[in-house]
Amino acid sequence: MLEFQVEITKGCYLECLHCSSNAQMIKDGCRFNFNALAKFVNSVKQRSFIYLSGGEPLLVPELRKLINDLSINHSVGMYSSGIIKRGGNYRCVTLDEAISLKKSGLSECYFSIYDTNPYNHDVITNVRGSYELTIESMRNFIAAGIEAKVHLVLNRFLFDHIDSSIHTLHSLGIKEARLLSLVKSGRAQANWEKIGVDSHTQMERLKAILQISSTFKCKITFSGIPEFVACRPLNVTEGCVAGSKLFYVTYEGDIYPCAGSRNRPQYSLGNILCNQFDNLKPFQTNNGTCLNRGSEFWNAEKPTSIPQVIRVFPYSVVPTS
């Protein structure tokens, strides 16, 4: 099965310290070419999994129609914070709203969790109470019959208690925890001293979790160490699948092998405005290694110890009202 990640908006209510998309707290989502996406997706001859990403997909007015249209021939998932804003206040996705998304054809959702310590999570998102709102949305999605999964980014807060965080999230009903390395790009560059962990230490931590992954009660998947385990939960052998099984579509419609290679011209495969799937520019990974490594964005510092990080900088998040 193929997997497509589609950046349908750059808008977001949060301003996460590590955001690689530089999403903004704006209601943005009407410029993406949904017709071009539908035409491109319809040119894919095999059933695929399409993940709607952003920014925050919940901002997009056409979201339910888009899910409904795409789910006719493909499986549809979403990457989300589970947070929306109405009347100046942040709130979760209600059960009725989650049921509506389920009826539209949404089968699963990856929620972004940056630490199971609510304070630390809220510091990273810059929105007070965001952890509790995300967890409440996750519960409502589960109640609606949508499979809930989480993305765990290896930031400095989470680093020393990933194991216990996975157990905590499983107890809340998640089916999968996907571990992602933190890349020094976007806002993470400016905030690296606050939240960053050097690349070597991240890789060693990911490999350590891989060795004990069978001991967790939920499924554990990885992005960023394809030399050791298939990147993402695709049923493929070890090695990078970017550009062969995995594709990323930017807000502007440009197609790249994966999120880590986006906006790097040497990896451009085409654009949904002028390409069908079967005429994309051919792409082959270099010996199956991760495209992130070796780029100007990859942090290549020497290994360092991870210091105590609780309350390492002032708490200055946006209030909920």
N, C-alpha and C positions, 0 to 999 in steps of 0.2 A: 504493500500500500504506500502511496505517495503522501507526503505531508506538505501543506502550504500554510505559511504564516502571513497574514495580510494586515498591514498597518492602516486601518480604515479611518483613523483620526490621529491628530497630534494633540488634541485637547485633553486635559486632565484636571481634576479638582485638586490633586495633590502636587507637591513639588519635591519629590523624593531626592535625597542627597546624591544618589548614584544614578539617576535616570540617564540612560544612554540616548533617549529620543529627545531630551530637552523639552518634554511636554510642558505645557503651560496650563494655569488654572483659568481656562477660557472655554466657552461653549463653541467648540469648533468641530466640524464633522460633515459639512455639507459640500465640500469641494472635491472629495474623493469621487472618482469616476466609477460608480457602481455598475453602470451598463457595460463598461469595458471589462470589469472584473467578471461579470456574468458570462460575457462572450468568451473570455479566456478560460474560465473554469469549465465551460461547456465543451471546450476543445480537448479537455483531458479525457481520454477514452476509458480510463479505469476509475473505479470508485476510489476516492481519496479522502483524507481528513483535512479539513480546512479550519484553521484557528484564526479567529478574528482578534486582532491586537490593536494597540494604540501606542501612546495615550490610553484613554479609557473608552472602550467600545460602548459603554452604557450611555455616553454622551450623544451617540449618533441617533437622530430621529428615525432613520430608516432601518434601525437594527433588526427589529422583528421581521419586517418584510424581507430583508436581506437573508436572514437565517432561514426563513421559509423557502425562499427561492433556491438557495444553495443546497438545502437539505433534501431536495427532490432526488438528486443524483449522488450526493456526497454526505459524509458525516461532518457535523459542524460543532466546534468547540469555541471557547473564548478564553482570553487572558484578561483578568479584571481585578481591581481592588475591591469590588463590591460596594463602592461608595458613590452616592449621588448627592446632589445638592438642590434643595428647594427652598425658596424664600429666605436665602441667606444662611440656612442651617444644613449641616451635613447629616445624612441619614443612610441607613442600610437599604438594601433591596427587600421589599416586603414579600411575604409569601405569595400573595396574589400576583405580583410582578414576576416572581420566579416561575410560577405556574404558567404565566403567559409566555415566557421565554421557552419553557419546556414544550408547550403546545406549538410554538413556532418551529420547533425542530432542534433546539439546542440540546446536545446530549451530555456535554461535560464542560466544566469550567476550572481553570487553574487560577487560584487566588494567590496573590503576592503577599507573602508573610516574611518580614525581615527580622523578627525576633518574637518569641513567645512571651518575652517580658514586654508588657504593653507600653511601658515608658520608653524603652529603647525603640520599639517599632514606631511609636508616634514621633520620636525625635527624627527618625529617618524620613517619614512622610511629611513632616512639618504640619501635621493636623492633629490636634489633641483629640483623643478618643477614637482615632482611626482603627486601632487594633480591634476594639470591641465591635465597631460597626462592620468591619470585614468579617469577623467571626459570626456575627448575627446574620449577615447575608449568606455566608456559607451554610449555616444551619437551615436557612429558608430554601436554598437551592437543593440541599439534600432532601428536605421534606417534599419538595416539588418533583423529586425523581431525577434530578440532574446530578450526575456523578461529580463529586467535589474532589479536587486535587490541589496541591500547593506547589508554588515555586519558592525555593529557599536559596537566596543569594548569599554567598559566603562573605558577608561583611564582618567587620571586626566585633560587632556586638554579639552576633550569633555563633561565632566561630568555635568557642570552647564548650558549647552545650548543644550542638546539632542533634546528638543522639536523643537527649531528653525532649528536645523540641519536637522531633518526629513522633515520639511516643505520645506526647501531649496532643498533637494534632490528629493522630490516629484515634485517640479516645473521643475526639469530637466528630469523627465519621469520615475522614478523608480516605480515599482509596489509593492515593499515590503521592509521594513526595519526590519532586524532581530537584536535584541539587545543581546549581549553576555557579560557575566561577564568576568573580567580580572583575570586570575589565576596566582598565583606567581610561575611560572615554566619557564623553558627555559631561554631566555634572560631577561624576566621580573624580575627574581630574582635579577640580578645585577642592573637593572634599576628601581627597585620598588620605590625608593625615588623620582624619577623624574616623573614617570607616574602612579604609583599605587594608588589605593583607597581601604581602608580596606573592608573586605568582608561584614560586617554588613551594612555599608553605601551603598555598591553596591546593596545589596538585597532590601534595602528600596527604592532606586531610581528606580530599576526595577519594584517594586510593585506599585510605584506612577505612572509610565508610563502606566502600565497595567490598572490602574483605569481610565485613560483618553484615552486609545488606540482607542476607537470608535470615538474620535474627529478628528483623523488624516484622511487625504484623501487617503493615501496608507495603505496597510495591515501592521500591526505590529505583529511580532512574536518574541518569546523569546527562549533563551537557558540558562538554569541554575536555573530556579525556577519551576520545575515540580510539586511542591506541590500546586502551585497556578494556573498554566496554562500549557497546554500540551507543552512539550519541542519540538520546531520546529513546522511546520504547519501541522503535521500529524493529521488526524481526529480520535483522540483517547481521552479517558477521562483523567483527571488529573493524574499525576504520571509519574515517569521515564519510558521511553519506550526503554532504552538502552538494547540491547541484545534480545529484542522481536520484535521491529519494526525498530530499528536503529542499524547499525553495522559500524564499522570503520576498514579499511584494511590499514596496515602500508606499507611503502616502501619495507619492507622485506617480506611482504605477511602475517604477523600475523593479526589475526582477534580479535577485542576487541568490547565490547558493545558500546563504543562511543569514541570520541576524548579525553574526559577527563580521560578515564580509560586506554588509550593506554600505552604500555610499563610498565604496572604494572602486574607482572606475575599472581597474584591471580585472575585477570579478563580475562586471556587469554581463548579464545574459540576454537582456532585451527589455521590453516594456509591454505591459498588457494592452496598450493602445495600438500597437503595431505588430504584435506577435501572437500567434497561436502556440499552444504548448509544444506541438511537434516540430516547430521551426525555431526553437530557442537556440541561442548560441551554445555549442557543445562546451561542457566543462568537465575537467577531470582533476581530482584532488591530488596533491603531492604526497605519494606514498601513504595515503590514508591519515596523515597528521592533521591536527586541528588548524583551521585557517586563522584563528585568533592569534596563535602563537607566531612570533616573528613579525607581527605588524607593529606599526609605530604606537599602537594603543596598548600593547601588552606590557604590563609592568614586569620588568626583568631584574628587579632588585635581588640581592642576596637574601637567603632565609633569615628571618628575624623572629624573636620570641613575641608572643601576643600578650600585650599588657592588659591589666585590668581596665575594662572599658565602661563600666556602669557610671553614668553621669560624668562623662569626660568633657563635656562642653555644655554651655548654658542651655536650658530648656526654653526655647523661644518659638513654640509652635503656634499656629493660628487657632484661636478659640472656635468652638463649634457654633457660637451664636454671638 
